[in-house]
Amino acid sequence: MTAGNPSALNANLIESLSMVMVITSVAAVELRRLRFSAVAYLCQALLMVSLLVAFAAVNPALYWWAGTALLTKAVLTPWFLFRSLRGTDDRELKPVIGLGPSVIVAGLLMLGFFHLTHSQGTLLAPSGMAQLEVFRTNLAVASTVFALGLYAVLTRRDAIKTVIGLCLLENAVHLSLVSLAPELPETAVFGVATEVVVTVYLLLYVIGGVREQFGTTDTFQLRELRR
Amino acid sequence: MTTETSIIPAVTFLLPIVAGAPVLLWKRIDRRVQQVLPILTAALVTAMAAWMASKALGGVVLTTWNNELRVDALSALMVSVIAVIALLASVYSVRYLRLEGLIQRVGAEAAAGRTRIFYGLLLWFFGTMLWGCVTNNVVMLYVAIEATTLTSGLLVAFYWDRRALEAGYKYLMLLTIGITFALFGCVLLYAAAAATKQLSGSNALLISEVRSVAHLIPGGTAALAVAFLVIGFGTKAGIAPFHPWLPDAHAEAPTPVSALLSGVMIKMALYALARTVSIFYPSWPVVSVFLVALGVFSMVLGIVMAMTQDDLKRLLAYSSVSQMGYVLAGVGLGTYLGCYGGLFHLLNHALYKSMLFLSVGAVIHATGARRITQLGGLRHRMPVTSACFLLGTLAIAGFPPLNGFWSKLTIYLALAKAGLWWAAILAVATGFLTMAVMVRAGTRVFWGAPRAAAVAQPPVREVPALMWLPMVALAALCLLLGVYPQLAYPLLDRAAAVLATLGA
């Protein structure tokens, strides 16, 4: 670690922000109206940016990360999402797994990852700083959100919802880098973040085509190639 | 081994990106310019690749921007393969992507803009693939590989019909998620290398430097990094069980793009896998057994799936899954012989799989059909295409004296020499299955009873020279490397030495 004293970190603030971030992620996955879901995603992205700012107290380079994340994840991505939802019926198609089981899954994931990051911390993040409590919490939260995003991609029928899941997953990756590789050069972080935005843009563009051709964004209808 | 600073590695990948920008951005660019620019760029890149290969043969490693880019014999081999296939695919595109056909599919107004996007993205696709092969930065390796997904995503969905859109959506979604695991792997590699405190600052990002401290990385972290890298790059390389995106994308993309996806893109992902994971071979040789097992699983599953396909392009795509299994089994072995066989097979597969895809494209171009059950007896109508396809099927099946025979034989010998008899036996069995599947498809389509497509009016004719010339060039290369396999030896020898870190 280049600068700062870990005790300068506001552990309470970081932990509360992390908890709220998990809750907004669950909301983004579970809300049935896609617009509300996109709003929940926006909140999640903003929370992630605030977390980066909180961590920047020990590592000023993270201010740059926060800036990159704000632009790509909290401005551009939601803009693309809202644009693709404009003028459409935004009620989500019934998912494969409903609300009740999903909340249980989210809870179990959280517990599992907390246990994992606290028992196997050295394995996951081989830098000295990452052994501190806040960084372990951060890693656990990032893993939970990552798994939630993956869960959304796998169990949701609506293509737009799967994109929101992908965005959650990628936000988690960005957040996890704070613990895994805090000294990663800004160019690398910028490259990673830019690609995510381009991916989301291209996916929504292709989904626009799907809506045009199939009349729906139901991924269950995408089975031409299995014939 | 000496290092030399040179700007050429940077020019190699920046040139196609710079050339692609005006095609994509300038709306009124002439159609001729769109067609010629990729050919010209690929020809220049081929020349630069040849120069870099000659440098590599002299034992020189080229570096740019403080070791950020690094071209050794392995990178030079990859760049050469990409450049040659890209050149031939661009020549083929000129006549394959007919404006009339496109107008029928998407309408006159959209068609003009569509070709611009095609050629622009094609150039960017070349550029990003080349970037992945010359970079020495482990995070940029991930960025480059994800960039190849992004530049090729719209090429897969190019025809914008139901099938193409489905393939495009799956392609972008599955590959992005898969490759995210590779990002974790790359970051873990970097963090673990930095934690050894042997490397200063951003040197821990450089693959060539990480290699020197690999033995200091704790076993658990190494295992986790290897698992993430295998899932991530393995998805992109079409290794089973991470392959479900591959047949859809490779079958629905326009044929020159299929040739690039199957011929080179999946190889550069495998290159990335080998480049990163081979770091751990000397300290944890068990990694190599895991990779061989995965390779064998992939080769068997791929060919079993190929057996049930009626669609020619899907059949070829599944056979790519199987053939990538051979490459992984060879390279994953980590011995010199294994790496030599794996890389030789990588080169051979790039040549004949591209040729097979281009031949099927010629059939589609001439008949409009691509299902085996709809085709038959095209031998008299399309002599050049049928000769090329036949040569391709024999090469992929490993008949002597074609190139596929030598690389498969090397892999069998390497597996046997390493004592992995089960793998060698399964690989030989897969070889026989491949022969059955491919030769059966070839004989039905070109020999067999003439079907609707062959007796249609107006009669089916051979494709134009600009389409068959690239096929014939690839066929000639397959034959040449089959009769004189020693031609590839000097470069493959040095490239295999880069990867081979296990004894015997």
Contacts between the chains, C-beta under 8 A, distances in Angstrom:
chain1	res1	chain2	res2	distance
A	120	B	220	7.7
A	122	B	218	7.4
A	122	B	220	7.6
A	122	B	221	7.8
A	123	B	218	7.5
A	123	B	220	4.2
A	123	B	221	5.7
A	123	B	224	6.2
A	124	B	224	7.1
A	125	B	191	6.6
A	126	B	188	7.7
A	126	B	191	5.5
A	126	B	192	4.7
A	126	B	195	4.1
A	126	B	217	7.7
A	126	B	218	6.9
A	126	B	221	5.2
A	127	B	191	5.7
A	127	B	194	6.8
A	127	B	195	5.2
A	128	B	195	7.4
A	150	B	177	7.1
A	153	B	173	7.1
A	153	B	177	6.5
A	159	B	169	6.7
A	162	B	173	6.5
A	166	B	173	6.9
A	166	B	176	6.5
A	166	B	177	6.8
A	169	B	177	7.0
A	169	B	180	6.7
A	170	B	180	7.0
A	173	B	180	6.0
A	173	B	183	6.3
A	173	B	184	7.3
A	176	B	184	7.8
A	177	B	187	6.4
A	180	B	184	7.8
A	180	B	187	5.3
A	180	B	188	6.8
A	180	B	191	5.4
A	181	B	187	4.9
A	181	B	190	5.8
A	181	B	191	4.7
A	181	B	194	7.6
A	183	B	194	6.8
A	184	B	139	6.9
A	184	B	187	7.2
A	184	B	190	7.1
A	185	B	202	5.6
A	185	B	205	7.3
A	188	B	137	7.5
A	188	B	139	4.1
A	188	B	140	6.8
A	188	B	143	7.4
A	188	B	205	7.3
A	191	B	139	7.3
A	191	B	140	6.7
A	191	B	143	4.1
A	192	B	139	7.3
A	192	B	142	7.5
A	192	B	143	6.5
A	192	B	183	6.7
A	195	B	143	6.3
A	195	B	146	4.9
A	195	B	147	6.6
A	195	B	150	6.6
A	198	B	150	5.3
A	199	B	146	7.6
A	199	B	149	7.8
A	199	B	150	6.3
A	199	B	172	6.5
A	199	B	176	5.1
A	202	B	150	6.2
A	202	B	153	5.1
A	202	B	154	6.6
A	202	B	172	5.9
A	203	B	169	7.1
A	203	B	172	5.1
A	203	B	173	6.5
A	203	B	176	7.9
A	205	B	154	7.7
A	206	B	153	7.2
A	206	B	154	7.7
A	206	B	157	5.4
A	206	B	165	6.1
A	206	B	168	4.7
A	206	B	169	5.2
A	206	B	172	6.5
A	207	B	169	6.6
A	209	B	157	6.8
A	209	B	160	5.6
A	209	B	165	4.8
A	209	B	168	7.8
A	210	B	165	4.9
A	210	B	166	7.5
A	210	B	169	6.2
A	213	B	160	7.6
A	213	B	161	6.7
A	213	B	162	5.1
A	213	B	165	5.8
A	214	B	162	6.4
A	214	B	165	7.8
A	219	B	169	7.7
A	222	B	165	8.0
A	222	B	166	4.4
A	222	B	169	6.6
A	222	B	170	7.5
A	223	B	166	7.8
A	224	B	162	5.1
A	224	B	163	5.0
A	224	B	166	5.5
A	225	B	163	6.0
A	225	B	166	5.7
A	225	B	167	6.6
A	225	B	247	8.0
A	225	B	248	5.0
A	225	B	251	7.6
A	225	B	252	7.3
